[in-house]
């Protein structure tokens, strides 16, 4: 688990259109990470 203020590790991800990229490509740009909880769970 990351602590507050820690640097985010590089991640290989797929966008909503199926394109693969590495978060390194986003350096210097705004980035919002959204973590969706599992359906039908509290919170």
RAUR-V646754 format. One record per residue. RES is the residue in three letters. SS is DSSP state (helix for helix, strand for strand, loop for the rest). PSI is psi in degrees with one decimal (none if undefined). D_FIRST is the distance of its C-alpha to the first C-alpha in Angstrom with 2 decimals. Layout:
res=RES ss=SS psi=PSI d_first=D_FIRST
res=RES ss=SS psi=PSI d_first=D_FIRST
This chain:
res=UNK ss=loop psi=139.4 d_first=0.00
res=UNK ss=loop psi=147.8 d_first=3.78
res=UNK ss=loop psi=160.4 d_first=6.55
res=UNK ss=loop psi=132.6 d_first=9.73
res=UNK ss=loop psi=-6.5 d_first=11.97
res=UNK ss=loop psi=151.6 d_first=9.87
res=UNK ss=loop psi=140.9 d_first=11.55
res=UNK ss=loop psi=135.0 d_first=10.58
res=UNK ss=loop psi=157.9 d_first=11.13
res=UNK ss=loop psi=138.3 d_first=14.42
res=UNK ss=loop psi=140.7 d_first=14.62
res=UNK ss=strand psi=121.3 d_first=17.81
res=UNK ss=strand psi=167.7 d_first=18.54
res=UNK ss=strand psi=131.7 d_first=21.67
res=UNK ss=loop psi=-178.2 d_first=23.17
res=UNK ss=loop psi=-9.0 d_first=25.25
res=UNK ss=loop psi=10.1 d_first=28.30
res=UNK ss=loop psi=6.1 d_first=26.93
res=UNK ss=loop psi=133.4 d_first=26.72
res=UNK ss=strand psi=141.5 d_first=24.12
res=UNK ss=strand psi=167.8 d_first=22.65
res=UNK ss=strand psi=143.0 d_first=19.96
res=UNK ss=helix psi=-18.4 d_first=18.03
res=UNK ss=helix psi=-30.9 d_first=19.78
res=UNK ss=helix psi=-14.1 d_first=22.89
res=UNK ss=helix psi=4.8 d_first=21.69
res=UNK ss=loop psi=132.4 d_first=21.41
res=UNK ss=loop psi=-0.2 d_first=23.41
res=UNK ss=loop psi=153.9 d_first=23.49
res=UNK ss=loop psi=144.6 d_first=21.95
res=UNK ss=loop psi=129.0 d_first=19.03
res=UNK ss=loop psi=124.2 d_first=17.86
res=UNK ss=loop psi=128.9 d_first=15.09
res=UNK ss=loop psi=120.4 d_first=16.00
res=UNK ss=loop psi=113.8 d_first=14.05
res=UNK ss=loop psi=124.6 d_first=16.86
res=UNK ss=loop psi=155.0 d_first=16.56
res=UNK ss=loop psi=139.6 d_first=18.59
res=UNK ss=loop psi=146.0 d_first=22.26
res=UNK ss=loop psi=29.0 d_first=23.85
res=UNK ss=loop psi=149.8 d_first=20.83
res=UNK ss=loop psi=148.4 d_first=20.83
res=UNK ss=loop psi=none d_first=18.96
